[in-house]
Amino acid sequence: MALIFPIAMPAVGPASEYFEPEYIDALSPRTDGRVNGVTLGFPLWRGKWTLGQQISRLQSEEWRAFVAVLRGQQRTFLGRDYGRPYPLSAPDGFAGLVRASGGSFDGAATSWSINTDRDEPTLSGLPAGFVLSVGDYIMWRWATGGVQRRSLVRVVQGAVANGSGVVTPLVAPPLPTVTPGGAVADLAKPCCVMKLIKGETQLGEKTRTLRVGGTIAAIQDLRA
């Protein structure tokens, strides 16, 4: 069966990982001593996943296959933080949770809006009292021409949904303006579309236990 890109990462996570937004900033010192700063373009997520020898032979082969099918920077995948697939308040998912307005909750907001600075999204349709904690992720998902797109932010100041299931956390980086109004805001398995950084991706030698270590590095591919 043909693969549809972006593809998912292997289910079993790495031994260690780095997953942070990368800002391209410029400083503008002034003669009066003040220093101004400006961000050039949208911040992009960078990831680095290091494999350990504790994974099984099958899992090792899955990671090798994952790197192989991406063909360097030619193809895309859905990169993520393995440590936070769901909010901290629902670490195993949303089974049994009910929206304040009624109906089961699957992690997707029924609607959303964003402030002028694009760092305070307001999500509606959550369970009453649902907690978003520092370090939780919010993903916006949509498709363009049948190809999956994603925006991704991380909560830096938590918030609790009110009795109507509405919550407004503080997030970083700001939500990119390429995110269409019809995108779905989702808390379930948040990810973003990424491409490998070929020069930083290197699989190691196969050990006597027939396992392969190494590092997979990638950067977000953000498109409307």
C-alpha positions in Angstrom: 0.0 0.0 0.0 1.4 3.4 -1.0 2.3 5.7 1.8 0.5 9.1 2.2 2.7 11.9 3.4 3.1 13.4 5.9 3.5 10.0 7.7 3.4 9.4 11.4 6.6 8.8 13.4 7.2 5.3 14.9 4.9 4.5 17.9 7.7 3.7 20.3 9.6 6.8 21.3 13.3 7.5 21.4 15.6 7.4 24.4 15.8 11.2 24.5 14.4 14.1 22.6 14.6 17.8 21.9 11.5 19.6 20.7 11.5 23.4 20.9 10.4 26.3 18.7 13.3 28.1 17.0 13.1 31.9 16.6 15.0 33.9 14.0 15.5 37.2 15.8 17.3 40.4 15.0 18.6 42.9 17.5 18.5 46.6 16.8 20.5 48.6 19.4 19.8 52.3 19.6 22.1 55.2 20.5 20.1 55.9 23.6 21.1 52.5 25.0 17.8 50.7 24.3 17.9 47.4 22.5 14.9 46.5 20.3 14.2 43.0 18.9 12.2 41.7 16.1 11.3 38.2 15.0 11.9 37.5 11.3 9.2 35.2 10.0 7.3 32.5 11.8 9.1 30.6 14.6 9.6 26.9 13.5 9.6 23.8 15.6 12.9 21.8 15.6 13.1 18.3 16.8 15.9 15.9 17.6 15.2 12.3 18.6 18.0 10.1 19.9 17.6 6.3 19.7 18.8 4.0 22.5 19.8 0.4 22.6 16.9 -0.5 24.8 14.5 -0.7 21.9 13.6 -4.0 20.4 15.0 -5.2 17.1 11.7 -4.7 15.4 11.5 -1.1 16.8 15.0 -0.5 15.6 14.0 -1.6 12.1 10.9 0.6 12.2 13.1 3.7 12.8 15.5 2.7 10.0 12.5 2.3 7.6 11.1 5.6 8.7 14.3 7.5 7.9 14.7 5.6 4.6 11.2 6.4 3.2 11.6 10.2 3.9 14.4 10.3 1.3 16.3 13.1 3.1 14.4 16.3 2.9 12.1 15.3 0.1 9.2 14.0 2.1 7.3 15.1 5.2 6.3 13.5 8.5 4.3 14.5 11.6 6.8 15.4 14.2 5.9 15.5 17.9 6.9 15.6 21.5 6.7 12.0 22.7 6.5 13.1 26.3 3.1 14.9 25.9 0.7 13.2 23.5 -2.2 14.4 25.6 -2.7 17.2 28.2 -1.3 16.6 31.6 -4.8 16.5 33.1 -5.7 13.6 30.7 -2.5 11.7 30.2 -4.3 8.6 28.8 -6.7 10.4 26.5 -10.2 11.7 26.7 -12.3 8.5 27.2 -15.3 9.2 29.4 -15.0 13.0 29.3 -18.1 15.0 28.3 -18.3 18.4 26.7 -20.0 21.1 28.9 -22.5 21.5 26.1 -23.1 17.7 26.0 -21.6 14.9 23.9 -18.4 13.0 24.3 -15.1 14.9 24.2 -12.4 13.7 21.8 -9.9 16.5 22.3 -11.1 18.8 19.5 -12.6 22.2 20.2 -16.0 23.0 18.7 -14.8 26.5 17.8 -11.9 28.8 18.5 -10.7 32.4 18.3 -7.4 34.2 18.7 -6.4 37.6 20.1 -4.5 40.3 18.2 -1.0 39.1 19.4 -2.0 35.5 18.5 -0.8 34.1 21.8 -4.1 33.7 23.6 -6.4 31.2 21.8 -9.9 30.8 23.2 -11.2 27.2 22.8 -14.8 26.3 23.2 -16.5 22.9 23.5 -14.3 21.5 26.3 -15.5 19.7 29.5 -16.3 22.1 32.3 -13.3 22.5 34.6 -10.9 20.9 32.1 -7.3 21.9 32.9 -4.7 23.0 30.4 -1.3 22.9 32.1 2.1 24.5 31.3 3.7 22.3 28.6 0.5 21.0 27.0 0.2 21.4 23.2 -2.6 22.7 21.0 -2.6 21.7 17.4 -4.6 23.2 14.5 -5.2 20.8 11.7 -6.5 21.3 8.2 -5.9 20.1 4.6 -4.8 22.0 1.5 -5.4 20.2 -1.8 -5.9 17.0 0.2 -2.5 17.4 1.9 -2.4 17.6 5.7 -1.3 20.8 7.3 -0.6 21.7 11.0 0.1 24.6 13.3 1.4 23.9 16.8 1.7 25.9 20.0 2.6 25.1 23.6 0.9 26.4 26.7 3.2 28.6 28.8 0.5 29.8 31.2 -2.2 27.3 32.1 -5.9 27.9 32.4 -9.1 26.1 33.5 -12.2 25.8 31.3 -15.2 27.6 32.8 -18.6 26.1 33.3 -19.4 26.5 29.6 -16.3 24.7 28.5 -14.4 27.8 27.3 -10.7 28.2 28.1 -8.1 30.8 27.2 -4.4 29.8 27.9 -1.3 31.8 27.1 0.8 30.0 24.4 4.1 30.2 22.5 5.1 30.5 19.8 2.2 32.7 18.5 -0.3 31.0 16.2 0.9 31.5 12.6 -1.3 33.6 10.4 -1.3 30.9 7.8 -3.7 29.0 10.0 -7.1 29.2 8.3 -10.2 30.1 10.3 -11.7 26.7 9.4 -8.9 24.7 11.0 -9.7 22.4 13.9 -8.0 23.1 17.2 -7.2 19.8 18.8 -5.5 18.6 22.0 -5.2 14.9 20.9 -1.7 13.8 19.8 -0.5 17.2 18.7 2.1 17.4 16.0 3.4 19.5 13.2 4.5 18.8 9.6 8.3 18.4 9.5 11.2 17.5 7.2 14.5 15.9 8.1 17.7 17.9 8.5 19.9 15.6 6.5 23.2 16.9 7.8 22.1 16.3 11.4 20.4 13.0 10.9 22.7 10.0 11.3 21.9 6.3 12.1 24.7 4.5 13.9 26.2 1.1 13.4 24.2 -2.0 14.1 25.3 -3.6 17.3 25.8 -7.3 18.1 22.2 -7.3 19.4 21.2 -6.2 15.9 19.9 -2.8 17.0 20.7 0.6 15.5 21.1 3.8 17.4 21.5 7.3 16.1 19.8 10.7 15.9 17.0 12.0 13.8 16.8 15.8 13.4 14.1 17.8 11.7 12.5 21.2 11.3 8.9 22.3 10.8 7.6 22.7 7.2 4.9 25.4 7.7 2.6 26.0 4.8 -0.9 27.4 4.3 
